[in-house]
Amino acid sequence: MTVEELFGTLQQAVVGSWRKHLRTAKYGKHEALDEFYKEMPEKVDALIEAWMGANGKKIGEFENILKSANYNTLSYLKELKKICKQGYSILGDNDELKSLLDDIVNLINSTLYKVKELSESSMIDLKDYLMESLVEESCKYDYDVKQFNPKDCLTWLIKTKLLDKYSDSKYDAEDWAELAQAAAEEAGLPLEAAERVYDAAYYLQSK
């Protein structure tokens, strides 16, 4: 990994967290991501500016090596943390740079804790169990688009009570579709699959 890849990925993490922040329907998770994308830009800028000052040169073309669309929130933050850990070797023996990267890792750790423990609490273990024991193969997503059935996945989300049944008195089609997508992401599906669940839910209730 290069400096351009490390810094480019950290910069893109701000955009990725902002998008996930807008998409989530859970208050606790929403607030955790709100803190992350508000604090992250300043910390990333401080690291980049300190690196340029220490090395006396500008950075080349930034490159993001972590695509947020391929991960749910927890998985994305864990992968981002791994990249930061690899980044320490790139920064050399400069204690100031390592301290600034420590600040970023601490923010990631804090956000991971809040998303996993505070906003989802005991549901984490339940969802892991449900995904492991899932019989309906159509709701497992392994990037084989032909085998993934978003309507069947929607049915499974309702059956396992990860998603409330649709009710005219509680939701309109768009609101329920957003909840369906959020439930799919919380169940471990990547954004691409969760968006297909959104489309299925919206179509079913807007006919």
C-alpha positions as CSV (number, residue, x, y, z in Angstrom):
1,M,0.0,0.0,0.0
2,T,1.2,3.5,-0.9
3,V,0.8,6.8,0.9
4,E,-1.6,7.9,-1.9
5,E,-3.7,4.8,-1.3
6,L,-3.8,5.3,2.5
7,F,-4.7,8.9,2.4
8,G,-7.1,8.5,-0.5
9,T,-9.0,5.7,1.3
10,L,-9.2,7.8,4.5
11,Q,-10.6,10.8,2.5
12,Q,-13.2,8.6,0.8
13,A,-14.2,7.1,4.2
14,V,-15.7,10.5,5.0
15,V,-18.0,10.3,1.9
16,G,-18.8,6.6,2.5
17,S,-19.8,7.2,6.2
18,W,-21.9,10.1,5.1
19,R,-23.8,8.0,2.6
20,K,-24.4,5.2,5.2
21,H,-25.4,7.9,7.7
22,L,-28.1,9.1,5.4
23,R,-29.4,5.6,4.6
24,T,-29.7,4.2,8.2
25,A,-33.0,4.2,9.9
26,K,-31.8,3.4,13.4
27,Y,-31.3,6.4,15.7
28,G,-28.3,5.0,17.6
29,K,-26.4,4.0,14.5
30,H,-27.4,7.3,12.8
31,E,-25.9,9.3,15.6
32,A,-22.7,7.2,15.7
33,L,-22.1,7.7,12.0
34,D,-22.9,11.4,12.4
35,E,-20.1,11.8,14.9
36,F,-17.7,9.8,12.7
37,Y,-18.2,11.8,9.5
38,K,-18.1,15.2,11.4
39,E,-14.8,14.4,13.2
40,M,-13.0,12.4,10.5
41,P,-12.3,15.2,8.0
42,E,-10.3,17.2,10.5
43,K,-8.3,14.2,11.6
44,V,-7.5,13.1,8.1
45,D,-6.5,16.6,7.0
46,A,-4.2,16.9,10.0
47,L,-2.4,13.7,9.1
48,I,-2.0,14.6,5.4
49,E,-0.7,18.1,6.2
50,A,1.7,16.8,8.8
51,W,3.0,14.2,6.4
52,M,3.6,16.8,3.7
53,G,5.4,19.0,6.2
54,A,7.6,16.2,7.5
55,N,8.5,15.1,4.0
56,G,8.7,18.5,2.3
57,K,6.6,17.4,-0.7
58,K,3.0,17.2,-2.0
59,I,1.2,13.9,-2.4
60,G,0.5,12.5,-5.8
61,E,-2.8,11.2,-7.1
62,F,-5.0,10.0,-4.2
63,E,-6.5,6.5,-4.7
64,N,-9.3,4.8,-2.7
65,I,-8.7,1.1,-2.3
66,L,-11.8,0.4,-0.1
67,K,-15.2,0.5,-1.9
68,S,-17.9,1.2,0.7
69,A,-20.7,-0.2,-1.5
70,N,-19.2,-3.7,-1.1
71,Y,-19.7,-3.7,2.7
72,N,-22.2,-3.1,5.4
73,T,-21.4,-0.5,8.0
74,L,-19.6,-2.8,10.5
75,S,-17.6,-4.6,7.9
76,Y,-16.5,-1.4,6.2
77,L,-15.3,0.1,9.5
78,K,-13.4,-3.1,10.3
79,E,-11.7,-3.1,6.8
80,L,-10.9,0.6,7.2
81,K,-9.2,-0.2,10.6
82,K,-7.1,-2.9,8.9
83,I,-5.9,-0.4,6.3
84,C,-5.0,2.1,9.0
85,K,-2.9,-0.6,10.8
86,Q,-1.0,-1.3,7.6
87,G,-0.5,2.5,7.3
88,Y,1.8,2.7,10.3
89,S,4.6,1.1,8.4
90,I,4.3,3.7,5.6
91,L,4.6,6.6,8.1
92,G,8.1,5.4,9.2
93,D,9.4,6.4,12.6
94,N,7.7,9.8,12.8
95,D,6.0,9.8,16.2
96,E,3.8,12.8,15.3
97,L,2.4,11.1,12.2
98,K,1.8,7.9,14.2
99,S,0.0,9.8,16.9
100,L,-2.3,11.4,14.3
101,L,-3.1,8.0,12.8
102,D,-3.8,6.8,16.4
103,D,-6.5,9.5,16.6
104,I,-8.1,8.1,13.5
105,V,-7.9,4.5,14.7
106,N,-9.4,5.5,18.0
107,L,-12.3,7.2,16.2
108,I,-12.9,4.1,14.2
109,N,-12.8,1.9,17.3
110,S,-15.2,4.2,19.1
111,T,-17.6,4.2,16.1
112,L,-17.4,0.4,15.9
113,Y,-18.3,0.1,19.5
114,K,-21.3,2.5,19.2
115,V,-22.7,0.9,16.1
116,K,-22.2,-2.7,17.3
117,E,-22.9,-2.4,21.0
118,L,-25.1,0.7,21.6
119,S,-27.3,0.8,18.6
120,E,-27.8,-2.9,18.0
121,S,-27.0,-4.4,21.5
122,S,-28.2,-8.0,21.9
123,M,-29.6,-8.1,18.3
124,I,-26.0,-8.7,17.0
125,D,-25.8,-12.2,18.3
126,L,-29.4,-13.0,17.1
127,K,-28.6,-11.7,13.6
128,D,-25.4,-13.7,13.4
129,Y,-27.3,-16.8,14.4
130,L,-30.1,-16.2,12.0
131,M,-27.7,-15.7,9.1
132,E,-25.7,-18.8,10.0
133,S,-28.8,-21.0,10.3
134,L,-30.6,-19.5,7.3
135,V,-32.4,-22.2,5.3
136,E,-33.7,-20.0,2.5
137,E,-30.6,-19.8,0.2
138,S,-32.2,-17.1,-1.9
139,C,-31.5,-14.5,0.9
140,K,-27.8,-15.4,1.1
141,Y,-25.8,-13.1,-1.2
142,D,-22.4,-14.3,-2.5
143,Y,-22.2,-11.9,-5.5
144,D,-24.1,-14.5,-7.6
145,V,-26.9,-12.2,-8.8
146,K,-28.8,-15.1,-10.4
147,Q,-29.3,-16.8,-7.1
148,F,-30.3,-13.8,-5.1
149,N,-34.1,-13.2,-4.9
150,P,-34.9,-9.9,-3.2
151,K,-38.6,-10.7,-2.7
152,D,-37.8,-13.9,-0.9
153,C,-35.2,-12.0,1.2
154,L,-37.9,-9.5,2.0
155,T,-40.1,-12.3,3.2
156,W,-37.3,-13.7,5.3
157,L,-36.6,-10.3,7.0
158,I,-40.3,-10.1,8.0
159,K,-40.4,-13.7,9.2
160,T,-37.3,-13.2,11.5
161,K,-38.8,-9.9,12.7
162,L,-35.9,-7.9,11.5
163,L,-38.5,-5.9,9.5
164,D,-42.1,-5.0,10.5
165,K,-44.9,-6.0,8.2
166,Y,-46.2,-3.3,6.0
167,S,-49.1,-1.3,7.4
168,D,-50.9,1.6,5.6
169,S,-51.4,3.3,9.0
170,K,-47.7,3.3,9.8
171,Y,-45.8,3.7,6.6
172,D,-45.9,4.8,3.1
173,A,-44.2,2.8,0.4
174,E,-41.0,4.8,0.4
175,D,-40.6,4.8,4.2
176,W,-41.1,1.0,4.4
177,A,-38.7,0.4,1.5
178,E,-36.0,2.4,3.4
179,L,-36.6,0.3,6.5
180,A,-36.4,-2.9,4.4
181,Q,-33.0,-1.8,3.0
182,A,-31.7,-0.9,6.4
183,A,-32.8,-4.3,7.8
184,A,-31.1,-6.0,4.9
185,E,-27.8,-4.2,5.6
186,E,-28.1,-4.9,9.3
187,A,-28.5,-8.6,8.4
188,G,-25.1,-8.5,6.7
189,L,-26.0,-8.0,3.1
190,P,-23.8,-5.7,1.0
191,L,-25.3,-2.4,-0.2
192,E,-25.9,-3.7,-3.7
193,A,-28.1,-6.5,-2.4
194,A,-29.8,-4.2,0.1
195,E,-30.7,-1.7,-2.6
196,R,-32.4,-4.5,-4.5
197,V,-34.4,-5.3,-1.4
198,Y,-35.4,-1.7,-1.3
199,D,-36.6,-1.8,-4.9
200,A,-38.6,-5.0,-4.3
201,A,-40.3,-3.5,-1.2
202,Y,-41.1,-0.2,-2.9
203,Y,-42.6,-2.0,-5.9
204,L,-44.8,-4.3,-3.8
205,Q,-46.4,-1.4,-1.9
206,S,-46.6,1.2,-4.6
207,K,-48.6,-0.9,-7.1
